[in-house]
Amino acid sequence: MTLFRLDASIRAEGSVSRAVADTVQAAWQAEHPDARIIRRDLGIEPLPSTTWATAVGAGMTPAENRSVAQNDAVTLATTLADELVAADAFLFAIPLYNYAIPHHVKLWVDTLLTTPAFTPGATSAIAGRPAVLVTVRGGGYGPGTPREGWDHNTPYLRRVFADMWGLDLEIVEAELTLAEVNPAMADLRPLAAQLLQSAHTTAEAHGRTIGQRLVSAAR
């Protein structure tokens, strides 16, 4: 069994999305202790900013006329697609940044859409496989809050992972993750701690569930 894990936090230490994703991975590996893990860390090692545009240009250029940069972009895009196709299950740890999807994740998605395996409108090469999305938000965005409707990350990712790529998607969410470091949110720290504990509990359950599902499918 192979698990693909993507991290998008720009923080190598102290990242809540990484910590909650660790819980998912640990539960998954408890079912598959000898599993292979494919890692792609976009937060620490983002793709070159020109990758998508160059890959698009390559798609409009006959292969014999492509530049070195275009060939490199196509090779990278193919590598990204192969990482996903090779996996049996998926773990995406993607925080909300500035009310939207992190730009380095958007670049990754856009680049994948230039490949045959993920061409928009075509049958997804990974449809039906289980996945967990871990997403965290520094503030509160729930119903009735001042920022209700400002989360433009989770709906987009659900559209891509579930609707476009056909993954059987579970979502783990945590809010108020900046309460511990923001003095203005001090009164919210007890609630933030409860929400974080709930996220870890849900993460463990989803990790175990998708792991057990693959065990059953392999029998």
C-alpha distance (Angstrom), angle and dihedral (degrees) to the residues before:
residue distance angle dihedral
M1 . . .
T2 3.79 . .
L3 3.80 129.0 .
F4 3.80 120.3 -162.0
R5 3.80 112.6 -151.7
L6 3.78 124.8 -170.0
D7 3.81 122.8 -171.6
A8 3.78 122.9 -168.7
S9 3.81 105.5 173.5
I10 3.80 113.4 119.4
R11 3.81 87.6 -146.0
A12 3.78 116.9 87.5
E13 3.82 91.0 -173.5
G14 3.78 127.1 38.6
S15 3.79 94.9 17.8
V16 3.80 113.1 152.0
S17 3.80 93.7 -162.4
R18 3.81 90.8 53.8
A19 3.81 91.8 48.0
V20 3.81 94.0 50.1
A21 3.81 90.2 44.9
D22 3.81 88.1 52.7
T23 3.80 87.4 59.2
V24 3.81 91.1 52.6
Q25 3.79 91.6 47.6
A26 3.81 93.8 47.8
A27 3.81 91.3 52.2
W28 3.80 91.1 47.1
Q29 3.79 92.7 48.7
A30 3.80 90.7 50.1
E31 3.80 85.1 67.7
H32 3.83 93.1 40.1
P33 3.83 108.0 30.2
D34 3.80 93.2 167.9
A35 3.79 95.4 45.2
R36 3.77 124.4 134.5
I37 3.82 116.6 -119.6
I38 3.80 119.8 -152.8
R39 3.83 109.7 -160.5
R40 3.77 128.3 -160.9
D41 3.82 113.8 176.8
L42 3.79 108.1 -169.5
G43 3.79 93.3 168.8
I44 3.80 94.3 60.8
E45 3.81 98.8 26.5
P46 3.82 108.3 28.3
L47 3.77 121.6 -173.9
P48 3.81 117.5 -100.5
S49 3.79 107.0 -83.1
T50 3.82 93.0 -123.7
T51 3.82 95.1 53.7
W52 3.80 99.0 100.9
A53 3.80 97.3 43.2
T54 3.79 91.5 46.4
A55 3.81 92.3 48.4
V56 3.80 90.2 49.9
G57 3.79 89.8 51.3
A58 3.80 90.1 49.7
G59 3.79 89.9 54.6
M60 3.78 89.1 58.3
T61 3.80 94.2 47.2
P62 3.83 127.0 77.8
A63 3.80 109.1 -108.6
E64 3.81 93.0 -117.1
N65 3.81 90.7 55.1
R66 3.78 99.3 48.0
S67 3.77 120.9 119.8
V68 3.77 124.0 -123.8
A69 3.81 88.9 -104.4
Q70 3.79 91.4 52.3
N71 3.80 92.4 50.0
D72 3.80 90.0 48.6
A73 3.81 91.1 51.0
V74 3.80 92.0 49.9
T75 3.80 90.7 48.6
L76 3.81 91.1 51.0
A77 3.80 92.4 46.8
T78 3.80 89.9 50.9
T79 3.81 90.7 50.1
L80 3.81 90.9 52.1
A81 3.80 91.1 50.2
D82 3.80 92.7 46.6
E83 3.83 90.2 53.8
L84 3.79 90.5 58.7
V85 3.79 96.9 41.0
A86 3.82 90.1 52.2
A87 3.82 93.1 56.7
D88 3.80 129.0 91.4
A89 3.81 94.2 -163.1
F90 3.79 137.0 15.0
L91 3.79 138.3 -139.2
F92 3.79 118.8 -170.6
A93 3.84 119.3 -174.4
I94 3.79 106.1 -170.1
P95 3.82 123.3 158.6
L96 3.79 126.1 -156.2
Y97 3.80 110.5 -102.6
N98 3.81 121.0 -170.1
Y99 3.81 90.9 -18.9
A100 3.81 93.8 -57.0
I101 3.78 147.7 66.9
P102 3.82 113.1 -61.9
H103 3.80 108.3 -98.1
H104 3.81 92.3 -126.6
V105 3.81 90.0 57.2
K106 3.81 91.5 48.6
L107 3.81 88.6 52.4
W108 3.82 89.9 51.3
V109 3.81 92.2 50.4
D110 3.81 93.1 45.4
T111 3.79 91.2 49.6
L112 3.81 91.9 50.5
L113 3.80 89.5 52.3
T114 3.81 89.0 63.6
T115 3.83 91.3 63.8
P116 3.83 126.3 87.3
A117 3.82 91.1 -120.7
F118 3.81 92.4 59.9
T119 3.80 104.8 26.8
P120 3.82 108.2 148.2
G121 3.78 111.1 -102.3
A122 3.81 94.7 20.5
T123 3.80 123.9 106.5
S124 3.79 108.1 -84.5
A125 3.80 115.4 -111.7
I126 3.82 90.3 -139.6
A127 3.81 101.7 39.7
G128 3.80 116.0 148.0
R129 3.80 96.9 19.3
P130 3.83 118.9 128.0
A131 3.79 121.4 -104.9
V132 3.79 140.5 173.7
L133 3.79 123.2 -151.4
V134 3.81 115.6 -159.0
T135 3.78 111.5 -164.4
V136 3.81 127.9 171.7
R137 3.77 132.7 -169.5
G138 3.78 126.5 -158.7
G139 3.80 94.3 -144.4
G140 3.78 137.7 27.1
Y141 3.79 120.3 -75.5
G142 3.79 102.6 162.7
P143 3.80 128.5 121.6
G144 3.78 112.3 -58.6
T145 3.80 95.8 16.8
P146 3.82 121.3 121.0
R147 3.81 89.5 -112.7
E148 3.79 97.4 47.6
G149 3.81 107.9 144.0
W150 3.81 94.3 18.3
D151 3.81 94.2 106.1
H152 3.81 102.5 100.2
N153 3.80 92.2 163.0
T154 3.80 106.5 69.2
P155 3.83 97.5 46.0
Y156 3.81 91.3 49.2
L157 3.80 93.4 48.9
R158 3.81 91.5 47.4
R159 3.80 88.6 52.5
V160 3.81 92.4 51.0
F161 3.80 101.1 39.4
A162 3.80 100.1 36.7
D163 3.80 106.4 23.6
M164 3.80 102.2 32.7
W165 3.80 102.2 28.8
G166 3.79 96.5 31.3
L167 3.80 96.9 -131.6
D168 3.80 119.6 163.1
L169 3.79 91.4 -119.0
E170 3.80 130.9 -160.6
I171 3.81 119.7 -176.7
V172 3.81 129.8 -147.9
E173 3.80 115.0 -166.9
A174 3.80 134.0 -173.3
E175 3.79 126.8 -178.2
L176 3.80 136.9 -169.9
T177 3.80 90.6 36.2
L178 3.82 91.6 150.4
A179 3.80 93.3 58.6
E180 3.80 93.0 96.6
V181 3.80 93.2 56.3
N182 3.81 101.9 31.7
P183 3.83 113.6 78.1
A184 3.81 90.3 -159.3
M185 3.81 88.3 63.2
A186 3.81 96.7 48.3
D187 3.81 93.3 115.8
L188 3.80 89.3 56.9
R189 3.80 96.1 56.0
P190 3.82 96.6 98.0
L191 3.81 90.5 51.2
A192 3.80 90.9 44.5
A193 3.80 90.2 53.8
Q194 3.81 90.8 51.0
L195 3.81 91.8 49.4
L196 3.80 92.0 48.8
Q197 3.80 92.3 49.7
S198 3.79 89.2 49.1
A199 3.80 90.1 50.9
H200 3.82 91.6 53.1
T201 3.80 90.5 48.5
T202 3.78 91.4 50.7
A203 3.80 90.8 44.3
E204 3.78 91.9 54.4
A205 3.80 91.3 48.6
H206 3.80 93.9 49.9
G207 3.80 93.0 45.2
R208 3.77 91.1 51.4
T209 3.81 92.8 44.8
I210 3.80 96.4 52.7
G211 3.79 89.7 43.9
Q212 3.79 92.1 52.9
R213 3.78 91.1 44.9
L214 3.79 90.8 58.5
V215 3.80 91.4 46.4
S216 3.80 89.4 54.6
A217 3.80 92.4 46.3
A218 3.81 91.1 52.3
R219 3.81 93.7 55.1
